[in-house]
Amino acid sequence: REDICRAQGKCDTLGLAELGTVCDGRRSCSIIEDNGISAAFTIAHELGHV
């Protein structure tokens, strides 16, 4: 699992994804916090892990 943070101080998790699970139908997913248009960057980042 990889977490990304928006700031160096307090770390709010924006998205979660398992690494290397694209071929596993039960684990190929990610969870993204909808925080407006900037969520698009988080989606692209997390899908890169899957």
N, CA, C and O atoms as a DFTB+ gen file, in Angstrom:
200 C
 N C O
     1  1       0.839      -1.172       0.000
     2  2       0.000       0.000       0.000
     3  2       0.878       1.227       0.000
     4  3       1.912       1.254       0.668
     5  1       0.484       2.232      -0.733
     6  2       1.211       3.497      -0.777
     7  2       0.287       4.621      -0.340
     8  3      -0.868       4.672      -0.762
     9  1       0.778       5.514       0.494
    10  2       0.036       6.696       0.908
    11  2       0.742       7.916       0.341
    12  3       1.971       7.965       0.309
    13  1      -0.032       8.906      -0.109
    14  2       0.577      10.172      -0.502
    15  2      -0.015      11.261       0.382
    16  3      -1.158      11.160       0.828
    17  1       0.768      12.296       0.628
    18  2       0.350      13.367       1.525
    19  2       0.379      14.694       0.787
    20  3       1.134      14.881      -0.167
    21  1      -0.463      15.614       1.251
    22  2      -0.516      16.916       0.595
    23  2       0.448      17.923       1.216
    24  3       0.768      18.923       0.574
    25  1       0.917      17.697       2.430
    26  2       1.818      18.643       3.087
    27  2       2.845      17.877       3.912
    28  3       2.635      16.714       4.256
    29  1       3.949      18.535       4.224
    30  2       4.989      17.870       5.006
    31  2       4.619      17.762       6.474
    32  3       5.052      16.824       7.144
    33  1       3.831      18.692       6.995
    34  2       3.448      18.662       8.403
    35  2       2.452      17.555       8.670
    36  3       2.825      16.388       8.788
    37  1       1.194      17.918       8.763
    38  2       0.130      16.944       8.985
    39  2      -0.077      16.143       7.704
    40  3      -0.203      16.721       6.625
    41  1      -0.112      14.841       7.816
    42  2      -0.230      13.979       6.635
    43  2      -1.660      13.460       6.510
    44  3      -2.043      12.511       7.195
    45  1      -2.441      14.079       5.641
    46  2      -3.784      13.594       5.335
    47  2      -3.682      12.653       4.146
    48  3      -3.142      13.034       3.107
    49  1      -4.182      11.447       4.274
    50  2      -4.130      10.488       3.179
    51  2      -5.133      10.892       2.113
    52  3      -6.316      11.075       2.401
    53  1      -4.659      11.030       0.881
    54  2      -5.520      11.400      -0.238
    55  2      -5.965      10.191      -1.030
    56  3      -7.032      10.208      -1.645
    57  1      -5.154       9.133      -1.023
    58  2      -5.507       7.943      -1.786
    59  2      -4.736       6.726      -1.317
    60  3      -3.674       6.845      -0.705
    61  1      -5.283       5.546      -1.612
    62  2      -4.654       4.274      -1.262
    63  2      -4.704       3.351      -2.461
    64  3      -5.692       3.339      -3.195
    65  1      -3.654       2.579      -2.667
    66  2      -3.639       1.591      -3.741
    67  2      -2.665       0.479      -3.385
    68  3      -1.607       0.734      -2.809
    69  1      -3.017      -0.739      -3.724
    70  2      -2.106      -1.875      -3.576
    71  2      -1.132      -1.851      -4.751
    72  3      -1.500      -1.454      -5.857
    73  1       0.089      -2.265      -4.518
    74  2       1.090      -2.298      -5.587
    75  2       1.002      -3.597      -6.368
    76  3       0.831      -4.666      -5.781
    77  1       1.117      -3.513      -7.692
    78  2       1.206      -4.691      -8.550
    79  2      -0.010      -5.588      -8.542
    80  3       0.134      -6.811      -8.563
    81  1      -1.206      -5.020      -8.512
    82  2      -2.413      -5.841      -8.441
    83  2      -3.292      -5.717      -9.677
    84  3      -4.443      -6.152      -9.648
    85  1      -2.788      -5.140     -10.757
    86  2      -3.620      -4.886     -11.935
    87  2      -4.204      -6.167     -12.533
    88  3      -5.286      -6.120     -13.118
    89  1      -3.534      -7.290     -12.407
    90  2      -4.025      -8.546     -12.984
    91  2      -4.892      -9.351     -12.014
    92  3      -5.392     -10.413     -12.383
    93  1      -5.077      -8.881     -10.814
    94  2      -5.895      -9.573      -9.821
    95  2      -7.260      -8.892      -9.753
    96  3      -7.373      -7.777      -9.243
    97  1      -8.290      -9.551     -10.262
    98  2      -9.621      -8.973     -10.328
    99  2     -10.215      -8.586      -8.994
   100  3     -11.101      -7.733      -8.945
   101  1      -9.755      -9.188      -7.910
   102  2     -10.286      -8.875      -6.582
   103  2      -9.504      -7.782      -5.870
   104  3     -10.001      -7.214      -4.898
   105  1      -8.307      -7.475      -6.320
   106  2      -7.470      -6.493      -5.620
   107  2      -7.084      -5.302      -6.483
   108  3      -6.403      -4.395      -6.003
   109  1      -7.498      -5.281      -7.735
   110  2      -7.119      -4.209      -8.651
   111  2      -8.037      -3.004      -8.470
   112  3      -8.993      -2.820      -9.224
   113  1      -7.738      -2.185      -7.463
   114  2      -8.570      -1.007      -7.200
   115  2      -7.764       0.024      -6.418
   116  3      -6.674      -0.261      -5.921
   117  1      -8.313       1.203      -6.323
   118  2      -7.728       2.240      -5.479
   119  2      -8.861       3.034      -4.848
   120  3      -9.991       3.021      -5.338
   121  1      -8.552       3.723      -3.765
   122  2      -9.516       4.557      -3.054
   123  2      -8.987       5.982      -3.089
   124  3      -7.851       6.240      -2.693
   125  1      -9.817       6.905      -3.564
   126  2      -9.402       8.296      -3.725
   127  2     -10.372       9.205      -2.980
   128  3     -11.585       9.022      -3.070
   129  1      -9.848      10.183      -2.246
   130  2     -10.691      11.193      -1.600
   131  2     -11.087      12.223      -2.648
   132  3     -10.223      12.775      -3.329
   133  1     -12.382      12.488      -2.784
   134  2     -12.863      13.488      -3.740
   135  2     -12.715      14.868      -3.119
   136  3     -13.509      15.268      -2.268
   137  1     -11.691      15.587      -3.554
   138  2     -11.464      16.939      -3.046
   139  2     -11.443      17.946      -4.191
   140  3     -10.673      18.907      -4.177
   141  1     -12.299      17.713      -5.179
   142  2     -12.408      18.634      -6.301
   143  2     -11.493      18.244      -7.448
   144  3     -11.085      17.089      -7.577
   145  1     -11.182      19.221      -8.269
   146  2     -10.406      18.972      -9.489
   147  2      -9.009      18.426      -9.183
   148  3      -8.452      17.693     -10.000
   149  1      -8.440      18.761      -8.043
   150  2      -7.102      18.255      -7.718
   151  2      -7.107      16.749      -7.478
   152  3      -6.044      16.128      -7.467
   153  1      -8.282      16.149      -7.287
   154  2      -8.367      14.691      -7.141
   155  2      -7.888      13.986      -8.404
   156  3      -7.466      12.831      -8.340
   157  1      -7.945      14.658      -9.547
   158  2      -7.482      14.054     -10.802
   159  2      -6.010      13.668     -10.708
   160  3      -5.613      12.627     -11.231
   161  1      -5.205      14.480     -10.057
   162  2      -3.785      14.169      -9.895
   163  2      -3.596      12.960      -8.974
   164  3      -2.739      12.113      -9.223
   165  1      -4.398      12.887      -7.913
   166  2      -4.330      11.748      -7.000
   167  2      -4.764      10.471      -7.702
   168  3      -4.148       9.422      -7.515
   169  1      -5.819      10.548      -8.511
   170  2      -6.290       9.382      -9.266
   171  2      -5.190       8.869     -10.181
   172  3      -4.915       7.669     -10.206
   173  1      -4.559       9.765     -10.934
   174  2      -3.481       9.356     -11.842
   175  2      -2.336       8.721     -11.068
   176  3      -1.776       7.714     -11.503
   177  1      -1.984       9.297      -9.928
   178  2      -0.890       8.766      -9.111
   179  2      -1.212       7.368      -8.596
   180  3      -0.401       6.452      -8.731
   181  1      -2.393       7.202      -8.009
   182  2      -2.765       5.911      -7.426
   183  2      -2.942       4.837      -8.493
   184  3      -2.572       3.686      -8.260
   185  1      -3.490       5.171      -9.643
   186  2      -3.627       4.184     -10.719
   187  2      -2.266       3.738     -11.239
   188  3      -2.134       2.634     -11.766
   189  1      -1.265       4.581     -11.094
   190  2       0.093       4.182     -11.452
   191  2       0.604       3.045     -10.580
   192  3       1.420       2.242     -11.032
   193  1       0.138       2.962      -9.336
   194  2       0.526       1.865      -8.452
   195  2      -0.152       0.566      -8.843
   196  3       0.461      -0.501      -8.806
   197  1      -1.427       0.660      -9.220
   198  2      -2.209      -0.535      -9.537
   199  2      -1.653      -1.122     -10.804
   200  3      -2.147      -2.143     -11.281
